[in-house]
Amino acid sequence: MPTPVHHSRPGGFGIQPASMPEARQLNDFLYMSEGLSSSYLIVTGEGRVVINTGMGFEAPVHKRNYDAVDSGPVRYILLTQAHVDHVGGVDVFREEGTEIVAHEGNQAYQDEDALLRSVHGGRSSFAFAATLAKAAEYGKTSGLGGAAQARPTPTITFSDRYDFELGGIRFELLHVPGGETTESMAIWLPQHRICLAGNLFSALFGHVPNLVTIRGDRYRDALSFIDSLERVLALEPERLLVGHGPPIEGADVIRWELERLRDAVHFLHEETVKRMNDGVDVWTAMREIQLPPELALGEGYGKLSWCVRAIYENYLGWFHHESTTELYSVSASSVHGDLVDLAGPDAIAKLARGRLDAGQPVEAIHLAEIVLNVDPSHGPALDVDIAAHEQLEAESENFWMLSWLRREITTLKERR
């Protein structure tokens, strides 16, 4: 079996704000400028096409890099999805007459993101605060900072497909829902067998896709993801350009990677649905379902267990039919004080320590939190909680999981 390409590609902590001193040339007309999500430039004799624009504060870096390559008019800006790291720099690139092309769902997605901006920002900060601080510092030192985040209105939208030609290059834009957003599009250059897929395959190519993110987002449907992957497979691309990292090269490599990703997601879907129909609870399904070795994917951004839960709850919703309490607005923590009064905080902390020593860090956290919800500074419970988080940190390679665990460890230590 070939070595999966994700082993040689940057991980989640390699996602950094735009700071490249120049654009990377990919062929005689195509350039890339990396950032929180990569931007691409296509140069033609009739003007330029910019594909994704980065965050607002990154766009001046991308523009400087592209203007050094060619100063022709920006005829089109193509947005592969509505996330802020794709649309934020549109105002920096937009000129009189520039067409902004996106799927017809792009505006609604931007509106929803704006509606939830406060909560989205708060739920992402634990993972990206240091990265954004680095971006601000680069903006100051380079003199390129200060551009506001755009909320662009596309001038051309489409439902399933939109084609155009510029300077002898044909562009075919295809709706590919089910990746990071439901309104994602892929850009196909048929003359050159190049597909620009954005983050259709999640942020890290070759890894388990995020069918829902822990920062909070709408569920992405597994079967729609598979359909979109099949649509790209049918193009038979020889070069695949994605949202993060270098191109994936070679028709055989791309086909093998995409077929394996397709089959892995299909396996997760089928195994999850089987357990649902067999009456297996979501927690057991999350523990039990594992990919066979030939379908192994990286878990640097998404995780198998998270995909299982996303599929399960996307079909069956939030009520797991385990307890009447799920139907009421009273959390389990409301009785933690009663448990502490009954057993004593030291006794519960001792139980938590026993679970940790037995190699059960998650159970240890459950018990420690009973005490800490009543007495946030209880020393023995804090010690166990910190140690349990540190054990989980040592076992994890996932960007989101590590970012969360490290934030929690820091917060817990500040209570001492």
C-alpha positions as CSV (number, residue, x, y, z in Angstrom):
1,M,0.0,0.0,0.0
2,P,1.4,3.5,-0.8
3,T,2.3,5.8,2.0
4,P,-0.7,8.2,2.6
5,V,0.3,11.8,1.7
6,H,-0.9,13.2,5.1
7,H,2.2,11.8,6.7
8,S,4.4,14.3,4.8
9,R,2.1,17.3,5.0
10,P,1.9,20.1,7.7
11,G,-0.5,19.5,10.6
12,G,-3.0,21.8,12.2
13,F,-0.3,23.8,14.1
14,G,1.2,24.6,10.7
15,I,-1.8,26.7,9.8
16,Q,-0.4,30.2,10.2
17,P,-1.4,33.7,9.1
18,A,-0.2,35.0,5.7
19,S,3.4,36.1,5.9
20,M,5.0,34.7,2.7
21,P,7.4,37.3,1.2
22,E,6.3,36.3,-2.3
23,A,3.7,34.1,-4.1
24,R,4.7,30.5,-4.8
25,Q,4.6,29.8,-8.6
26,L,2.8,26.6,-9.4
27,N,2.9,26.8,-13.2
28,D,3.2,29.5,-15.9
29,F,-0.2,31.1,-14.9
30,L,-1.0,29.9,-11.4
31,Y,0.3,31.1,-8.0
32,M,-0.3,30.4,-4.3
33,S,-0.1,32.6,-1.2
34,E,-0.4,30.7,2.0
35,G,-2.2,31.9,5.1
36,L,-5.0,30.8,7.5
37,S,-6.5,29.4,4.3
38,S,-4.5,29.5,1.0
39,S,-5.3,32.0,-1.6
40,Y,-4.6,31.4,-5.4
41,L,-4.0,33.7,-8.3
42,I,-4.5,32.9,-12.0
43,V,-3.0,35.3,-14.5
44,T,-4.4,35.6,-18.0
45,G,-3.9,38.0,-20.9
46,E,-7.4,39.4,-20.1
47,G,-6.9,40.0,-16.4
48,R,-6.5,38.2,-13.1
49,V,-8.6,35.7,-11.1
50,V,-8.2,35.5,-7.4
51,I,-9.4,32.4,-5.6
52,N,-10.1,33.0,-1.9
53,T,-8.8,36.2,-0.2
54,G,-7.8,35.2,3.3
55,M,-8.9,37.1,6.4
56,G,-9.2,40.8,6.0
57,F,-5.9,41.4,7.9
58,E,-4.1,38.8,5.6
59,A,-5.4,40.2,2.3
60,P,-2.7,43.0,2.0
61,V,0.0,40.3,2.2
62,H,-1.7,38.2,-0.6
63,K,-2.2,41.4,-2.7
64,R,1.4,42.5,-2.3
65,N,2.5,39.0,-3.4
66,Y,0.2,38.9,-6.4
67,D,0.8,42.5,-7.6
68,A,4.5,41.6,-7.7
69,V,3.6,38.9,-10.2
70,D,1.2,40.8,-12.4
71,S,-0.6,44.1,-12.1
72,G,-3.5,43.3,-14.5
73,P,-7.1,44.0,-13.5
74,V,-8.9,41.6,-11.1
75,R,-11.7,40.4,-13.3
76,Y,-13.0,37.7,-10.9
77,I,-12.9,36.7,-7.3
78,L,-14.0,33.1,-6.7
79,L,-15.0,32.1,-3.2
80,T,-14.9,28.3,-2.6
81,Q,-16.8,28.8,0.7
82,A,-18.2,31.4,3.0
83,H,-15.9,31.0,6.0
84,V,-14.3,34.2,7.2
85,D,-10.8,33.0,6.2
86,H,-11.9,32.8,2.6
87,V,-14.1,35.9,2.1
88,G,-12.5,38.4,4.5
89,G,-10.1,40.0,2.1
90,V,-12.5,40.6,-0.8
91,D,-12.6,44.4,-0.3
92,V,-8.8,44.6,-0.6
93,F,-8.9,42.9,-4.1
94,R,-12.2,44.2,-5.4
95,E,-11.9,46.7,-8.3
96,E,-14.5,48.4,-10.4
97,G,-16.0,45.7,-12.6
98,T,-14.7,42.8,-10.5
99,E,-17.2,39.9,-10.4
100,I,-17.5,38.0,-7.1
101,V,-18.6,34.5,-7.8
102,A,-19.9,32.0,-5.2
103,H,-22.5,29.4,-4.7
104,E,-26.0,30.8,-4.1
105,G,-25.8,29.7,-0.4
106,N,-22.8,31.8,0.3
107,Q,-24.6,35.0,1.4
108,A,-26.9,33.1,3.8
109,Y,-23.9,31.4,5.3
110,Q,-22.1,34.7,5.8
111,D,-25.2,36.1,7.4
112,E,-25.5,33.2,9.8
113,D,-21.8,33.6,10.7
114,A,-22.3,37.3,11.4
115,L,-25.3,36.4,13.6
116,L,-23.2,34.1,15.7
117,R,-19.9,36.0,15.5
118,S,-19.6,36.5,19.2
119,V,-20.1,32.8,20.1
120,H,-18.0,31.6,17.2
121,G,-15.2,33.9,18.1
122,G,-15.3,32.8,21.7
123,R,-15.4,29.1,20.9
124,S,-12.4,29.4,18.4
125,S,-10.2,31.6,20.5
126,F,-8.7,28.8,22.6
127,A,-7.2,27.4,19.3
128,F,-6.3,30.5,17.4
129,A,-5.6,33.3,19.9
130,A,-1.8,32.9,19.6
131,T,-2.0,32.6,15.8
132,L,-4.1,35.8,15.5
133,A,-1.7,37.6,17.9
134,K,1.2,36.6,15.6
135,A,-0.8,38.0,12.6
136,A,-1.3,41.3,14.4
137,E,2.4,41.6,15.1
138,Y,3.3,40.8,11.5
139,G,0.8,43.4,10.3
140,K,2.6,46.0,12.5
141,T,6.1,45.2,11.5
142,S,5.4,44.8,7.8
143,G,3.2,47.8,7.6
144,L,0.5,45.7,5.9
145,G,-2.0,45.4,8.7
146,G,-5.2,47.2,9.3
147,A,-7.6,45.9,6.6
148,A,-11.1,45.4,7.9
149,Q,-12.9,42.0,7.6
150,A,-15.2,42.0,4.5
151,R,-18.7,40.6,4.3
152,P,-19.0,40.6,0.5
153,T,-22.2,40.1,-1.5
154,P,-21.5,37.9,-4.5
155,T,-22.3,39.4,-7.9
156,I,-22.7,36.0,-9.6
157,T,-24.2,33.0,-7.9
158,F,-25.2,29.6,-9.1
159,S,-27.0,26.5,-7.9
160,D,-25.1,23.5,-9.3
161,R,-22.6,24.7,-11.9
162,Y,-21.3,27.9,-13.5
163,D,-18.8,28.0,-16.4
164,F,-16.8,30.9,-17.9
165,E,-13.7,31.6,-19.9
166,L,-11.0,34.3,-19.5
167,G,-7.9,34.7,-21.5
168,G,-8.2,31.3,-23.0
169,I,-8.6,29.5,-19.7
170,R,-11.9,27.7,-19.1
171,F,-13.3,27.7,-15.5
172,E,-16.0,25.2,-14.4
173,L,-17.4,25.9,-10.9
174,L,-19.1,23.0,-9.2
175,H,-21.2,22.8,-6.1
176,V,-19.7,20.3,-3.7
177,P,-21.6,20.4,-0.4
178,G,-20.6,18.4,2.6
179,G,-17.1,19.5,3.3
180,E,-16.5,22.4,5.7
181,T,-19.7,24.1,4.6
182,T,-22.9,23.2,2.7
183,E,-22.3,25.8,0.0
184,S,-18.7,24.8,-0.9
185,M,-17.6,24.9,-4.6
186,A,-14.7,23.3,-6.5
187,I,-13.0,25.0,-9.4
188,W,-12.1,22.8,-12.3
189,L,-9.6,23.8,-15.0
190,P,-10.3,21.1,-17.6
191,Q,-7.6,22.1,-20.1
192,H,-4.9,21.7,-17.4
193,R,-6.6,18.9,-15.3
194,I,-6.3,21.1,-12.2
195,C,-8.9,21.1,-9.4
196,L,-9.0,23.8,-6.7
197,A,-11.0,22.2,-4.0
198,G,-10.7,24.7,-1.1
199,N,-11.4,22.9,2.2
200,L,-13.9,20.4,0.7
201,F,-11.8,17.6,2.2
202,S,-11.5,19.4,5.6
203,A,-8.7,21.7,6.6
204,L,-6.0,18.9,6.5
205,F,-6.0,16.7,3.4
206,G,-5.9,13.0,4.1
207,H,-7.3,13.3,7.6
208,V,-10.7,12.5,9.1
209,P,-13.1,15.3,8.0
210,N,-14.8,17.4,10.6
211,L,-18.5,16.5,10.1
212,V,-19.1,19.0,12.9
213,T,-16.5,21.2,14.7
214,I,-16.0,21.4,18.4
215,R,-15.9,25.2,18.0
216,G,-19.6,24.9,16.9
217,D,-21.1,24.8,13.4
218,R,-23.8,23.1,11.5
219,Y,-23.5,19.3,11.0
220,R,-22.1,18.2,7.6
221,D,-23.9,15.3,6.1
222,A,-21.6,12.2,5.5
223,L,-23.5,11.1,2.4
224,S,-23.3,14.6,0.8
225,F,-19.6,14.6,1.5
226,I,-19.2,11.3,-0.3
227,D,-21.3,12.6,-3.3
228,S,-19.1,15.7,-3.5
229,L,-15.9,13.6,-3.3
230,E,-17.3,11.4,-6.1
231,R,-17.9,14.5,-8.2
232,V,-14.2,15.5,-7.9
233,L,-13.1,11.9,-8.5
234,A,-15.0,11.8,-11.8
235,L,-13.0,14.8,-13.1
236,E,-9.8,12.7,-12.9
237,P,-7.6,15.6,-11.8
238,E,-3.8,15.4,-12.2
239,R,-3.3,18.2,-9.7
240,L,-5.3,19.0,-6.6
241,L,-5.0,22.3,-4.8
242,V,-6.5,22.5,-1.3
243,G,-7.0,25.0,1.5
244,H,-3.8,24.2,3.4
245,G,-0.5,22.8,2.3
246,P,1.2,22.1,-1.0
247,P,-0.6,20.6,-4.1
248,I,-1.3,16.9,-4.3
249,E,0.3,15.8,-7.5
250,G,-0.4,12.9,-9.9
251,A,-3.7,11.4,-11.1
252,D,-2.9,8.0,-9.6
253,V,-2.0,9.5,-6.2
254,I,-5.1,11.7,-6.1
255,R,-7.4,8.9,-7.2
256,W,-6.0,6.5,-4.5
257,E,-6.3,9.2,-1.8
258,L,-9.8,10.2,-2.7
259,E,-11.1,6.7,-3.0
260,R,-9.7,5.8,0.4
261,L,-11.2,8.9,1.9
262,R,-14.5,8.1,0.3
263,D,-14.5,4.5,1.5
264,A,-13.4,5.5,5.0
265,V,-16.3,7.9,5.4
266,H,-18.7,5.4,3.9
267,F,-17.5,2.8,6.4
268,L,-18.0,5.2,9.4
269,H,-21.5,6.0,8.1
270,E,-22.5,2.4,7.6
271,E,-21.1,1.2,11.0
272,T,-22.8,4.1,12.8
273,V,-26.1,3.5,11.2
274,K,-25.9,-0.2,11.9
275,R,-25.4,0.5,15.6
276,M,-28.1,3.0,15.7
277,N,-30.6,0.4,14.3
278,D,-29.3,-2.1,16.8
279,G,-30.0,0.2,19.7
280,V,-26.4,0.9,20.6
281,D,-25.9,4.2,22.4
282,V,-23.7,6.9,20.9
283,W,-21.0,6.6,23.5
284,T,-20.5,2.9,22.8
285,A,-20.5,3.5,19.0
286,M,-17.9,6.2,19.5
287,R,-15.6,3.7,21.4
288,E,-16.2,0.7,19.1
289,I,-16.0,2.0,15.6
290,Q,-12.5,1.9,14.1
291,L,-11.4,2.1,10.5
292,P,-9.7,-1.0,9.0
293,P,-5.9,-0.5,8.5
294,E,-6.3,-0.1,4.7
295,L,-8.6,2.9,5.2
296,A,-6.6,4.5,8.0
297,L,-6.8,8.3,8.0
298,G,-5.0,11.0,10.0
299,E,-6.8,12.4,13.0
300,G,-5.0,15.8,13.1
301,Y,-8.0,17.9,12.7
302,G,-11.1,15.7,13.0
303,K,-11.4,12.5,14.9
304,L,-13.1,9.2,14.1
305,S,-15.2,9.3,17.3
306,W,-16.4,12.8,16.6
307,C,-17.5,11.7,13.1
308,V,-19.4,8.9,14.6
309,R,-21.2,11.2,17.0
310,A,-21.9,13.7,14.2
311,I,-23.5,11.1,12.0
312,Y,-25.5,9.7,15.0
313,E,-26.8,13.1,16.1
314,N,-27.3,14.4,12.6
315,Y,-29.8,11.6,12.1
316,L,-31.3,11.3,15.6
317,G,-30.8,14.6,17.3
318,W,-29.9,15.6,20.8
319,F,-32.3,13.3,22.8
320,H,-30.4,10.0,23.3
321,H,-33.3,8.2,25.1
322,E,-31.0,7.4,28.1
323,S,-32.6,9.5,30.8
324,T,-35.8,11.6,31.4
325,T,-33.4,14.4,32.6
326,E,-32.4,15.0,29.0
327,L,-35.8,16.4,28.4
328,Y,-35.5,19.1,31.1
329,S,-33.4,22.2,31.7
330,V,-31.6,20.8,34.7
331,S,-28.0,19.7,34.2
332,A,-26.3,16.9,36.1
333,S,-24.1,19.5,37.8
334,S,-27.1,20.8,39.7
335,V,-26.8,17.8,42.1
336,H,-23.0,17.9,42.5
337,G,-23.3,19.8,45.7
338,D,-25.5,17.0,47.1
339,L,-22.9,14.4,46.2
340,V,-20.2,16.4,47.8
341,D,-22.3,16.8,51.0
342,L,-23.0,13.1,51.1
343,A,-19.5,11.7,50.4
344,G,-17.2,14.6,51.2
345,P,-14.9,16.3,48.6
346,D,-11.8,14.5,49.7
347,A,-13.4,11.1,49.3
348,I,-14.6,12.0,45.7
349,A,-11.2,13.4,44.9
350,K,-9.7,10.1,46.1
351,L,-12.0,8.2,43.8
352,A,-10.9,10.4,40.9
353,R,-7.2,9.7,41.7
354,G,-8.0,5.9,41.7
355,R,-9.6,6.2,38.2
356,L,-6.6,8.2,37.0
357,D,-4.1,5.6,38.4
358,A,-6.2,2.9,36.6
359,G,-5.7,4.6,33.3
360,Q,-9.1,6.2,33.1
361,P,-8.4,9.9,32.8
362,V,-11.9,10.9,31.4
363,E,-13.6,9.2,34.3
364,A,-11.2,10.9,36.6
365,I,-12.2,14.3,35.2
366,H,-15.9,13.4,35.6
367,L,-15.3,12.8,39.3
368,A,-12.9,15.7,39.9
369,E,-15.4,18.1,38.3
370,I,-18.1,17.1,40.8
371,V,-15.9,18.5,43.5
372,L,-14.6,21.5,41.5
373,N,-18.1,22.6,40.6
374,V,-18.7,23.0,44.3
375,D,-15.2,24.1,45.4
376,P,-13.2,25.4,42.4
377,S,-10.0,25.6,44.5
378,H,-10.1,22.1,46.1
379,G,-6.5,21.1,46.0
380,P,-6.7,17.3,45.6
381,A,-9.4,17.5,43.0
382,L,-7.5,20.2,41.1
383,D,-4.3,18.0,41.1
384,V,-6.2,15.0,39.7
385,D,-8.0,17.2,37.1
386,I,-4.7,18.7,35.9
387,A,-3.0,15.4,35.8
388,A,-5.8,13.8,33.9
389,H,-5.8,16.6,31.3
390,E,-2.0,16.2,31.0
391,Q,-2.3,12.5,30.4
392,L,-4.9,13.1,27.6
393,E,-2.6,15.8,26.2
394,A,0.3,13.3,26.0
395,E,-1.9,10.9,24.1
396,S,-3.4,13.3,21.5
397,E,-2.2,14.5,18.1
398,N,-5.3,16.4,17.2
399,F,-5.1,20.1,16.7
400,W,-8.4,21.0,18.3
401,M,-8.1,18.5,21.1
402,L,-4.6,19.6,22.0
403,S,-5.6,23.2,21.9
404,W,-8.5,22.6,24.2
405,L,-6.6,20.5,26.6
406,R,-3.7,23.0,26.9
407,R,-6.2,25.8,27.5
408,E,-7.9,23.8,30.3
409,I,-4.5,22.8,31.9
410,T,-3.5,26.5,32.0
411,T,-6.9,27.5,33.4
412,L,-6.9,24.8,36.1
413,K,-3.3,25.7,37.2
414,E,-4.3,29.3,37.6
415,R,-6.8,28.2,40.3
416,R,-4.0,26.8,42.5
